[in-house]
Amino acid sequence: MQSSHAAAAVSSAFDDPNLIAYGELEPVVRLAERCGLPALVGEHVRLPASKDGTGAFPAAKLMSLVGGMAAGADSIDDMDRLRHGAMGRLFSGVRAPSTLGSFLRSFTHGHVKQLHAVARRFLHELARHTPLLPGADQAAYVDIDDTIRRTHGYAKQGAGYGYSKVKGLNALLGVVSTPLSAPVIAATRLRKGPSNSARGAAAFVAETIRTARACGASGLLVLRADSAFYGADVINACRALGARFSITMQMNASVKATIARIDEGAWTPIKYPQAVWDEEGQCWISDAEIAEILYTAFTSKPKKQQVTARLIVRRVKRLSAGTVPAGQGTLFDTWRYHAAFTDSPLALRDADGDHRRHAVVEQVIADVKNSAFAHAPSGHFRANAAWLALAALAHNLPRAAGALASAFHARATTATIRDRLINVPARLARSARRLTLHLPERWPWSEDFTQLFSTVHAPPALDAP
């Protein structure tokens, strides 16, 4: 590839009022409207009246924020990308970044909770109107994890040093997925930086499970989490709602003693489809052995809080190429053990594989932190909490649009969906009181966009699930 003209023969000018940079944002916004997002905001988000009108028209302001995030905005100033070219003719009610910043700073804890209620109900509507969670009536998974959003300076309320020794804010996410679908965000919480991972985890797990059930997860539902969320309150909250659990165990004395009781003949060899990098041994691991044994957890607590379930144990050899001389083997094998506490009804091999797929929540966290939650944009803690909830909305909305577009985009990252189905330049034309989006000729994903566009612009009678 090379330039087709000499440098002196090329010029540029920002002077076309009919061009827009995000031509395919229109069907995504249309999908949000057909799933009732503006109405949900109007019903549940009620900010107090003020002389400057900060709390007025919350639906228009939240739609502006979600639309900007869907287009790639990761800060309040980035919302200005919605006010260029013909965007004012394609969308109405787009608010300025200064207005949106004042709106977010007016949020209190109660208003953030109202926004969480909107997010839960909107996810249910997305699942009802799109193939967002196929197979949820058979099997579904709830994964929870937290992450630190790094902050800088001294103006961020709630910022501090937590378990990662990084200064920032703690974000807790609960995601829902099925074996046939990519994960979507069902619940969020923004917490102070020094917060313990398990703080408020039981109530958060209950909320996420209820949201999953409302989205059609009527079959087997399994909660997966790492050892930071191992606790009687979390497991009992899970069981009270009819869900199963699969949680990583810390290798304490009780767990080690239980593992020592496993008969040597009970270990079953497994081979990973793809090798796993072992940080401790600094080598690739492709072989392991698994076994299971019954284990009673929380024996120091009252009888009704104790839980007896399966302890699934995976062991790998302690082997480092740097410590074994060439041509020689070890005199005897030593092992490293990894345990998961679960009441999954699946067979041993399947239960172990399912638990290791908890890593999907890390993919969601990376996706969100590489898009709308790349920053905590405000100095006000509640504004950042609202921003995180909106980032979850902006994550789920393009994913639902991708599910309507094609099987590939149903499982693609939001960055891929944004690049192929949203951030596409277009020229706006009006004829006979109709708007036409003229998109690039030979766009590689034009068929997927056409499928999405046709579906969301179908007559209302065809909008049923």
BELHU-V284230 format. One record per run of one state. SS is the DSSP state (H for helix, E for strand, C for the rest). FROM is the first residue (numbers start at 1). TO is the last residue. If there is no record, write none. Layout:
ss = (SS,SS)
from = (FROM,FROM)
to = (TO,TO)
This chain:
ss = (C,H,C,E,C,H,C,H,C,H,C,H,C,H,C,H,C,H,C,E,C,E,C,E,C,E,C,H,C,E,C,H,C,H,C,E,C,H,C,H,C,E,C,E,C,H,C,E,C,E,C,H,C,H,C,H,C,H,C,H,C,E,C,E,C,H,C,H,C)
from = (1,7,10,19,21,25,35,37,45,58,71,77,83,87,91,97,106,109,130,139,151,160,162,167,178,184,192,201,215,220,226,227,230,232,241,244,250,253,261,264,267,268,279,283,298,303,306,307,318,335,343,348,370,372,375,381,406,407,412,414,423,426,432,434,440,446,457,460,463)
to = (6,9,18,20,24,34,36,44,57,70,76,82,86,90,96,105,108,129,138,150,159,161,166,177,183,191,200,214,219,225,226,229,231,240,243,249,252,260,263,266,267,278,282,297,302,305,306,317,334,342,347,369,371,374,380,405,406,411,413,422,425,431,433,439,445,456,459,462,465)
